[in-house]
C-alpha cells in the first residue's frame, strides 16, 4: 500500500507541474488604434480625440502629472531628449491594463537602462503605489494625471 506521504508528494508535484504550466490568454490588440493621430478605434469604430494629436518625433505637450512614489509634480515635456517608453492606461486595476503593465515591467527589463519606462493612469498616486508593491513592479515610474 502506498503511504499517505508518498501520495501527497506525487499529488503536489502533479499540481505544481500542471498548475503552473497554464499560459495566459493572448490579449487581442487592435494595432490600428495604436497609430499616432487624432483618433482611436473603440469597439471597431473611430473615436475623435480632444486636443492636438501627439506625433512621433515631436515634443510632448506640457502636462502636470504626479509621481506616485515621491508625490512630486512631473512634466514630461522637461524630459526632452530622453528616451521614454510610455504606457498610458485608464486604470491599473483592470485586467487588460494590469497585463499591459506587467508586460512593460517584466519584458522591459531587457531594454537599455537609458530607456525610462513610465506608466500613466487616472488612478490616484496611492492606488498606483499599492499596485506597484502588490504586483512587485517597482522598477517602473508611475504617474497620475
N, C-alpha and C positions, 0 to 999 in steps of 0.2 A: 504494500500500500504506500502511496506517495505521501510524504509528510506535508503537513499544512504549510510549513515554512518554504519548502521547495515549490509548492503550488503557488504560494504568494509571490515568490521571486519570479517565477515564469510569467505569471499574470501581470506583474508590474512591468516586466521587460516588454511584453507584448503591447501593453498600453502605452509605454514610453515610445516604442518604435513606431507604432501605427498612429498614435495620437499626435505626435509631433510631425508626422510626415504629411499632414494635410497642407495643401497650398492655399494661399489666399486667392480669392477670385480676382480676375483681372478687372480693373476699373475701366469702364468704357470712356474714351477720351474723344471729344469732338474736336479734331485738330483745326477745323475751320474757325472755331470760336477762340482759338489762341493766337490768331494773327493780329498784328498791330492794326489799329484803325479806330473808327468811331462807333463800332457796333460789335455786339457779341451774339452768338446763337444761343437761344434758350428754348429747349424742347423743340428744336428744329426750325424755329422762327427767329429772324433777326430782331434784335432789340437795340435801339439807338442809345449810346452813352451820352451823358451830360458833360459839357466842358470840352476843351481842346484834346484831341487824341494824343496819346504818348507814342512816340516814334523811336525806332531803333537808331541809336547813334545821337539822338537829341537829348539835351539835359532834362532831367525830371523837373516838374514844377515844384515850387516851394510849398511844402505841406507840413504842418505841425503834427508830429507823432510823439508818443510817449514810450520810452524803453521800459519794458516790464520788469527788468531786474534792478534798474537804478532809479526808476521813476523820473528820469531826466528827459527834457524835451530833445527831440531829434528831428533834423530837417535833412532828408536825403539829398536835397539839392546841393548841400555843402559837401557831399561826398564825390563831387565831380572829379573825374579822372580815376576813380576806384572802380574795380570790377564788383558789381553787386548782382547776386542771384536772388531775385525777389519771388517769394511765394505769397500770393495775395489770396486769402481765403475769407469767407464770411464769418465762420466760427470754427474754432479748433475742436469743439465738442460735437461735431457731426462726423459720420463715418468716412465720407469721401475726403473731407478736409483733414481729418486725422491721418488717413492713409497717405495723403499727399505730403503732409508734414513729416511723417515717419520716413517716407522715401527721401525727402530732402536731407533729413538728419542722418540717415544711415548710408545712403548711396553717395551723399555729398562729401563724405569723409575722404573720398578718392580725389576730390578737387584740389588744386593747388591752394596753399594757405593764403595766397593773395586774394582769393575769392571770398567775399563776405556773403554768408548765407543768412537771409533775413526773411522772417515770416511776419506779414502784416495781416491783422484781423480786426474785426469790430469788437472782439472780446475785451473786457477790462484788463488792465495790466495784472491785476490779482489773479484773474482766471488764466491768463497766459502763463504766469509764473507757476501756478498749480499744475497746469497741463505739462509744462516742461519738466517739472520734478517727477510727476507721476509717470510720464512717458519715457523718462530718462533721456531726454533730448535737450540737454542744457548747453549743447555745443552750437545752438542757433541763437540769433538775436531775434527777440520778439518785440514787435512794435504795435502799439494800439492806436487806432485812429478814432 
